[in-house]
């Protein structure tokens, strides 16, 4: 029997989809492996209801909000996400609690035995982890599971589930080696999670992606809800526009900063007697900042409404409170109020642009010290350019990750642009420096880096 530490060594020693080439190769990332594995484990994924979430950005935050809303309705909820920030066990949670080391080790042993008994010698790390998570949720009696795809959707191991609803968050160019180098190709992979007759809720997308999602939904007779066309979130213009019940609600224990917004159905006829078309319409608060998080929350509300229309006894009041209490670290996470220290896991052009917009929205005119590090397969120069107008200076570090880009390579990019920049031996050294100098700072470029910063400041991840 493997111990917890030995289980991690075994998992990370399996094949990695990222390291293989040619996503259309019949031997690569096929769903028949995970289906065989789940069958050997007694089909745990069939013992609870689920919501499946894919996308380029925002899928983790969306999963966290769905999880929090469902838990507030008194359901036992499993949450499966990736990657982890600081600890492998973050990937598999029940009612907000990480899986224990003992349970993780026991599951790894069960999954390994099932793989060996069925000749699944080519199984990947993520297939094994997916099987562990789906099995754990059944073992502990979850009523619902919120499941985030790992990479893509069509061939992702999580696509072995048959969910009650599918969600597709914001799409942009990323992971081009595996998913394709156009929005249409990427959308085709993400839309692969759409199931026959299962409601799908999508963010408003760029036209090439929107057309693909609409086509796949139509072909699979899946009712499609699109943000902007069917639901929309409207940011509060002033603090006085917050819903009255939000102003009177008890403060959160950690005094997190909140954003308020109104959610409405659109393209529907209203009357004086019936100003709201759905009980899920109204004012909401979330402790996740930025307009993109308002969009993610709107997708969550639209999903809960779609499921309620299908007979799920979901409570709008509980949904309000669940979103208000959501915790999702390292996503525009304000670790220190003044001078601000923010950890944000932005790690591609689109997410870095959203970070820049949120900084401009919440801290107009302010210049920042960016503690920045990214992985070698990311567009480091593009992310640097997206943030440089808001930068006072840069401190580059190498993320604690096998694919971390050396800080010296980032320094070369900054020097080419004439930016003020230095290299720090570690994230801890960089944070010590900005704390000593009292600088407004953002830690970004990598989920790993942002997660380590959040953890260092005691944030629950």
N, C-alpha and C positions, 0 to 999 in steps of 0.2 A: 504493500500500500504506500502510495506517495504521500509525503507530507505536503503542507501548503507551499513551502519553498520549492520542493521538487516538482509540484504540480505546475508552478509558473515556469520553471525551466523546461518542462515537457511541452507546455502550450507554446512557448516562444520558439521551441525547436521544430515545430511543425512548419509546413510550407506556408508561405505568405503570398496572398494574391498580389500584393503590391510589387513583389519581386519577380513575378512571372510576366511574360509578354504575350500579347495577342489575346485579347479578351474573348474573341470569337472561336478560339481553339476549343474543340469539343472536350478536351481533357481539363479545361481550366474553369474553375468557379461554377461547375454545373450544379443545379439544384438537386439532381438525383442523389448526390452524396448526403446532403443534409436531410433529405426526405427519408433515405434509408436509415440514417442515424436516429432520427426522431421516431421512426417506426420501431426500431430496436429498443428505444427507451419507453415505448408504450404510448406514443403520440401525446406528450404532455401539452403541446400547444393547442390541443382540442378541448382542454379541460377548463378553460376560462375564456372570457371575451377579450378582444384586443383592438387597439388602434395602431395603425402602421404609419410611420412618418418618414418621408424622404425629402431631399432637397439639398441645395448647395450650402446655404446659410440659414441659420435660425431653427434648424430642426431640433437641436438639443434644448434650446429655450422653449420651443413649442411643446416638446415632450415633458419638460419640467412643469409647465403650466397645466397641461392635461392631467398629469399625475397629481398635482396639488389640488386641482378642482375635484377630481374623482375621490381623493382621500377625504376631502371636506364633506363629501356626500356619504361618508361612512363605509365606503367600499375598501376592501383590502386590495392594494394595487401594487403590481410589479412594474418596475421601470428598468428598461434595458437601453443603455446608451454607450457611445464610444466616441473618441478615445477617453481614457481616464486622465485626470489632471495630475494627481500625485499618488494614487493607490489603485491597483487593479480592481479592488473590490467595489469601487464606485460604479462600475459598469452594471452591476446587478444589485438592485435595491428593492426592498419591500417596505411599503409604508414609510419611505424616507430613510430607511436604515440599510447600510451596506450589508452584503452577505458576509457571514462570519468566515474566518480562516478555516475552521473545521468543516463547515458546509461546503466551502469552495473546494477544499481538498477532496472531500467525499464525492462531490459531483465530478471532479476531474477524473477520479478513479473509475467512476461509473461510465463516463463518456469514453474513456480510453478502452475499457473492457468491451464496450459496444462496438467501437471502431475496429478493434482487433478481431472480434468475433465475426464481423461482417466484411472483413477484408478491405476496409476503407483506409488504405495506407497512404493515399494521396490527399487526405483531408487537410484543410488549412487551419491555421490558428483561429481565425474568426468563425469558421464552422464549428469548431469545438466549443468556443466561448458561447456562441449562440445557443448551442444545444444545452450547455450548462445553465444559462439564464432561463430559457424556456422551461426546462425541467424543474428548476428551483421554484418558479412561480406556481407550478402545479403541486409540487411537494408541500408547500406551505399554505395552499388553499386560497390563492388569489382569485378574486372575482373578475378583475380586469388586469390587463398588462398593456403598457404603453411601450412600443417597440420602435427604436430608431434604427434605420438602415446604417450599415457600415460604409459602403461605397457603392454609389449608383442606386440600384433597386432591382432591375430585371433579373440579374444573376446574383444578387446579394443573398447570403444564407437566410436572412430574416424573411425573405420572400416566400419561405415555406409555410408561413402562417396564413390562415384565412380570417382576416380581420372583419370587424363590424364597420369600420370606416378607414379610409386612407387620406392622408394629408400630404400635400406637396408644397413645401415652402419655397422661398425665393431661389431662383436658379441663376447661375452665372457660370463663367468659364473656370473650371478647376479640374484637376485629375484628368488632364486631356489624354494621357497615355492609356488610361483604362476606359474612359467614357467617351472619347471623341473630342474634336477640337472646334465644334460648332454648338450653338445653343440647341439646335434641332436634334443633334445626335445625343447631347447630354439629356435633353428632355425625354427622348425615347427611352433611355435607360431608367430615368427616374419614374416615368409613367408606367414602367414595367410592374410596379406594385399594384396598379389598378386591377381589381378583380371583377368578375362578372356580377353585375347587379349591386355592387357594394358602393355606397356613397363615397365620393371623392371631393375633397375641399382643397382648392388651389389658391395660392397667392396670385395676384395679377402678375402676369409674366410678359416679357418681351414677345413680340409677335411670333417669331419662329418657334419659341417654346410653347406659347399658348396654343398655337395651331396643332402641335403634336399632342398635347394633353387633351384637347377637345376631341381630336380624332380617335384617340385610344379609348376615351370615356364613351364616346358614341358607339364604337365597335363592340365594347363590352357591356353596353346597356347600363353603365354606371352613372347614376344621377350626379351631375357636376355642379358644384357651387364655387364661384370665382369671386374672390375679394375685389371690390370695385364695381363688379356687375351685380352682385347679390347682397353683399354685406360690405360695410366700410367703417373704419374707425376715424373719429374726428377728435383731434387733440384739443384739450382745454386751452382757450385763448388766455385766460387769466385764472388765478387761484380762486376767484369768486365764482367761477363757472363749475367748480367741482360739485358733484352731486351732494346734497345736504347730508345724506346718511353717511357719506365718506368722511365729511368733516367731523361728524360726531363719533366715528368709530374709535375704538381704543387704539392707542399707538402701538406699533410693533415693538417687541422687546429691544431690538438693536437700533431703533430709530432710523431705519433705512429711508433714504430719500425716495419719494413716490412720484409717479406721473399719472395724471388723470386724463381720461378720454371717454368719449361717448361712442357707443356702437349701435349702428342702425342697419336694418335691411333697406335695400334700395330697389328701384325699378318695380315698386309695389304701390298700390293706391291706399292712401290713408284717409281717415275721416276724423272729424272733431270728436266723435264718440269713441273712436278706436285709434288713438294716436300711435300706439305701439302694435306692431304686427306680430312680434314674438316676445314672450316673457324674458328672453335673454337680451333684449335690447335695453339700453340704459347706460348709466355712468359706471365706469370701472376705475380701479386703481391697481397699479402694479409697481413693485419695487425694482423693476428692470427698466433702465432708462434708454431713451432714444425712440424716434418714430418707427424704426424697424421693429422694436419690441411691441409697439402698439399694433403693428400689422400681425406679428406672431400671435398676440393675444386675441385679435379679431378672428384669426383662423381657428383658434381654440374654441371661441364662443360659437362660431358657425358650425363647428364639428359637433359640439354638445347639442346644439339646436337640431341638427340633422338627425342625430341619434334619438333625441326625444321624440321627433316626428315618427320615428320607427318603433316607438313604444317603450324606450328606456325612461324610467321614472326619475329623470335628472332634475335637480333643484336649481333654479336660477340664483336664488339667494346663496346657496352653498358655492355656486360657481364664482360669484362675486368675492366671497371670502377666500376661496381657494386661490384665486389669482392674486389677491392682495397679499397672501402669505407665502407665495412661491419663493423658493431659494434656489438660485442657480449662480454659482460663484464664477468669477473671472469673465463676466460679460458686462462691460462697463461698470465694474464693481468698484465703488468709491470706498477705498480702504482707510482714507484719512480725509477729513473735511477741508481743512485749511492749514497750510496750502494743500491743494488736492493731490492725492496719490490714487491713481486709478489703474486697475488691472483689467485688460480687455484682450480676449483671445483671438482677435482679428488676425487672420493668417492668409488672406488672399486680397486681390485688388478690390473686389466688391465690398468685402467686410471692412477693409481699411478705409475706404471712402465713406462708409456708414459711420465709422468711428470719427472721422474728421467732421462729418456733418453734426454728429451729436455733441462733439466738443464745441463747435461753433454755436449750436443752439443753446447749450447750458452754460457755457463760459465764453461769451462773446468777447473777442479782442484779446484773449489771453494767449500767451506763448508758453510752450511746454518743453520740458526735458523729456525726451523719449528714451526709455531703456528698451532697446530693440534687439531681438534675436529671432531668427527664423530657420526653417529647415532648408536643406540644399535644393530641394525640388520645387521651391516656391519662387515667385517673381520678386526677389528682394529689391531690385532697383525700382520696379513699378510701385511697390508699397512705400518705399522711401520717398519717391516723387509725390505720392498722394498725400503724405503727411508733412512734407518739408515746409509748406507755407505756414504751418502752425508750430514749427519747431524753433525753440531757442537754441537748443543744442542736443546732441545725441550721445548716449553711452551704449556701446554695442557689447553684447555678451553672446556666447554660444549656448543654445539651449541644451539642457541635459537630455539628449536624445541621440540615438545612433546616426540619424541623418542631419544632425545639427550643423548649420553652416558656420565655419570659423568666423569669429568676430573680425579678424583682420580683412576678410573678404568684404564685409560690410563697411569697414572703415575706408577701404579703397573706393567704394561707391560714393561715400560722403565726401571724400577728399576731391574726387573728380568734379563734384558740384560746388566745391568751396565751402562746404558746411563745417560748422564747429563740431568736432566729434572726437571721442576718445574710446578706448577699449577697457573694459573691466575684467578682472580674472574670473569673476563669478557674479551671479545675480545678487547674492548677499552683499558683496562689496559695492555694487552699483547702488543698491538701496541704502546702505549705510552712508554713502556719499551724498545722496540727494536729501536724506533726512538731516544730515549735519548742516547742509547748506540751505535747507528750507525751500526747496524748489518745487514748483508745480510739475507733477510728473505723471507720465503714462507708461506702464509696462505693457508691451504688445509685440505682435509679430508671430506669436506661437502660443497655442493653448497650453503647452507644457510650461512655458515661461510665465504666462499669466496665472496659471494654477499654482505654481510654486510661490509667486508673490502673494496671492490670496491666502495660501496656507501659512506663509510666514507671518501674516498679520492676524492669524487666528480665525480666518473665515472658514465656516463649515462648507466643505466641498461635496 
